[in-house]
Structure formats: structure tokens, C-alpha cells
Amino acid sequence: MSDHDPASTHPAIDQALADLVEGEKAWAGLSLGHRRQLLDRVRDLTVQHAAEWVAAAVQIKGLDPDSPLVGEEWISGPYSVATAATTLSASLEKLESGTSPLADAAFGTAPGGRTTVRALPMSVFDRLLLSGFSADVWLQPGVDRATAQREAGLAQLDPTRTQGVGVVLGAGNITSIAPLDTLYELFAHNRVVALKLNPIMDRMLPVFEKVLEPFIAIGAVRILTGGADVGTYLTRHRLVDHVHMTGSALTHDAIVFGTGEEGARRKAAGEPVLDKGMTSELGGVSPTIVLPGAWSRADIEFQAEHIATQRLHNGGYNCIASQVVVLSSRWPQRDEFVAALRAAVDRAPARPAYYPGSDDRVASATQSYPKAERLGERGGRVLVSGLQPDEFAPLLQTEYFGPVLGVIELPHEGEQFATRAAEVVNEQFVGTLGVNIIAEPGTIDSMGTRFDALLESLRYGTIAVNAWTGVGYLTPAATWGAFPGHTLSDVQSGIGVVHNALLIDRPERTVVRGPFRPSPRSLLHREWSISPKPPWFVTNRTAAGTGRRLTEFAGKPSWTRLPAIFASALRG
């Protein structure tokens, strides 16, 4: 039953794929209403088993169960899946009634004649729980409002037309990635799914089986475990029509072209060994550009914690973790800010280096930069600063995937710095998944339309202004993936998008915005946001309780649940 192994060394996988071939027929016969009911059931099961989900994640990552860091597992785990299922269900409900998922969407415009779709906020609850945050999906040039509304729905515009069996190779870092990618294959592409877990996530198997049971029961999903040999067997199996993965570009190239000298030759020649479609989300080296301005001491300390979070959330094992801060060497507050950043990285809560190879990657950074500072408990974090331009390269071209943060400086100021910083991150950094920009609102206002032009110039799949690009990941209606245009031979941060619960066709990027200051300082400076320190900050003292309450709310939104959420968030 396999192209490369007629004798079959993996009969359980053969059986799972045979089940999916039959399950595809059942899936094709389900109405949009029935599919929506399955999604609603997945949301309910996610919340029902959320505590078990988080407990498994805590064991995987070696966290203290009483640590506020457990909040990361609530918010980036069951909360993310519950909100995605709800938003997808709403899109199907509109399709079922004969309207577009974008029928009631808020549209806008962006530079270059682009059309935008509001992805956050989408409800009064969004406006309250994420006050001051917004997200807009920029459509590719030439896609107007009417076209976007007509084409939204993707494969669910004709649910009877299925697209075979897809393999999803799950990630080993964030627990929601595998189930979210599975939902996207099912609904955006109308493919049944063989989900293969990363071995790091094997403890999640019992939870995922419970949460995805509605799709497993009808034969639309099968969950598999195993090492690289299982992944290879799956991706080359004759019953598999498509592969989606989250991971590294090296793993992607091994799947597409093979390994060793023969794999390198095939890649150079553009001769893939993989004979089916491939999409991917692969990370890269993500930058944070800090525009110079006049900041208070409180601003400096808050934004230093913000960047420390961008790097150290989940221990630094995020595809979207910020790795390099881009500063102006002529910013009068440059020294004060770097000192605050050093302190924030140093005092962030300690946690185990659970992801395989982390210590080796950190050691590699210190070998490349012998003057780097070792920070945190046991010196497990690295801060690289004081570099000359000819020393930038390893930092910009190597995704360390761990607690390594670098600072580079450009000898420009004002708008010239903004322009040059955009050129550097576009041309010298590997990857296009996400970029962060931090700027005092007065600085943005002074730039006017030139700030919008700056956003347009950045070739990244998610751009976050005074927010972390991770907020884009958490926004179910937003798109998540690399900037369009990569190829199998030069894949960078991947090909295609996921999440996208509005089922938007031809997206280009998502732009997230947040408040520069937390409440109440935001209100004192006329930023109309009541959001305190966000619960995803690594320094948030009540993140675990807030994350649990948010997950419960995602399962059953209610006005009566809001006071407890606000009270917990304010104590953070």
C-alpha cells in the first residue's frame, strides 16, 4: 500500500489511511449544518478537557503547576482552539444560509490600493477583553470587496467536492498548532486528515483524541505517533494527496528533496522527491524594530518586558519569537533601553530548557559571539549586543529557536531609520513570518501616511505594531503564515496560511495593532484602551488564572463571566 515499501512496515498507518479514504466519502456527504455541529462539539470538548490539556502541556515543558507561566499553556492551547472552532462555525453558518462569511465584515483600505478585512475586534466581547487591540487582513493587490465576499468560504463553497487525504505533521512547541492545522485542512481545503504528532507532544495524544473525537468518529481524522520514519512513510504514501507541516526549513527540505548529497542536488536542480502538494509554516529570524522617540521611564520598562516576552514566551521555542531588536544608535535613550532590556531578560521567570537541542543552539550563539552576556538563572539566556555591521550575519541568518536575543544598531534617526530598518529586515533576515514595530503613538502620528507606507514595505506575513505578532496567532479570523511568494526551493518561512477562520481567499498579510501603554497609563495619554499588562507577558503574575477564565469564557461567552476575568487581569 506504499510507493516506497510494497511489503509495508507500518500496517497501522496503512489501516489509518485506508480508514480516511473511506472517511472522505462520509465527509463529502455531510451538510454544512452537520459540519458546524461537529465544530461546536469540538469547542465544547476542548473546554471540557482543558484542564487535562494544560496538565499534559505542563508535564511536557517541565513547568511548576503553580507557576503563572502555566497561563501560556491555557491561552496558546485550549483557548486558541476553542475560539477558532467558534469563529469557523460562524463562517459555516453564514455559508449555510447562503451568505458570505464576509457579509458583515468591516472592510477598509491599505496602501497600494489594497482592500482590508477586520479580523479583530469582531464582537463587543473582543472590544472589552482585548481593548485597544485590532487586526486587519490585507488582501493581495487587485482583490476588491466584492471579490473577497464572493470567494470567501474556500473549499466549503462546495462541500461535496473533497480533496483527498492530507497529512499534517504537527509541531513540538505550541500545543494548539496540530489541532488548528487539522481544522484548517478539513475546512479550508476539504481534506480528511492524518495528523502525525511530533514526538515531543506524545503526551497530548489522549487529550487530542478526546477533543477531535467528533471528526475521528466519522473517519475524517486519524492521529498517529512515531519518529521521522513514520513521517517519511506517511508523506510518501500513495494514499496521501497533500502534506502540511510546521517546523524548520531543514525538515521541509528533507521531506521535499530528501537528505544528504542527493537531497542537496535535487534542491539545486528543483527536482523534488515528493510527488504531492506541500504547504508549511517554518518560522525564521523575527525582528522587532524600535522607532526612536521620547519615552518615559515607565514606557522603557514596559516595552523592555514586552520584548523579553516576545523572545522568552514558551522558553523562546516559538517560530514567531523575536530574535533581533533593531535600534537607532542615535536614539538618545538607546543606552537606557538596552539596560532595561537586559534587566527584563535577566529577571524573567526561570523554566526548563525542554525543547531538544536548545543547549546546543545557545552554545552555538555564544561561540559565534564570545562577548555575549549570559543572563537568567544558570546563565541559560543569551543577550548579544554591541555588534558592528560586519558581525550581524549569523544572528540574522540562524534561527536559534531558544532564549537567544540580539540587538543591532543602525546609524540613522527619524524616518531615515525607519526606512533603513525596513530594508535591513527585508533583505538580510531569513524568514518572513512576522515582524514587530514598537513606536510611541506621537512618533506614528508624526509620520502620517509614511507610516502606512512603512508597513506596506515590510514583506512579512504578520506585522504587529505595539503588539507581539503572537497576538496574530491567537486571533482566529486572522491569517497565519509567511509572506506570499516563496517556492519549494527557497521556502523561507513557508508556503500558504492557516487559521483564517473567515476562510478568506488570497490574503497577503495580517496587521495587528495594540496599545503602546497598559491601562491606566494608556488613558492618561489619550490611548483609548483599558487593557492592563497582557496575560501573555512572561511577567504577568495572574496569567494562569486569567488564561483559565478566558478558556471557560471561550466555551460559553457570558456577561457574568467578565468581572472575574477583569479582576484577574488587573492583578497581573
Order of alpha helices (4+ residues) and beta strands (2+ residues): alpha-alpha-alpha-alpha-alpha-beta-beta-alpha-beta-alpha-beta-alpha-beta-alpha-alpha-beta-alpha-beta-alpha-alpha-beta-beta-alpha-beta-alpha-alpha-beta-beta-alpha-beta-alpha-beta-alpha-alpha-beta-alpha-beta-beta-beta-alpha-alpha-alpha
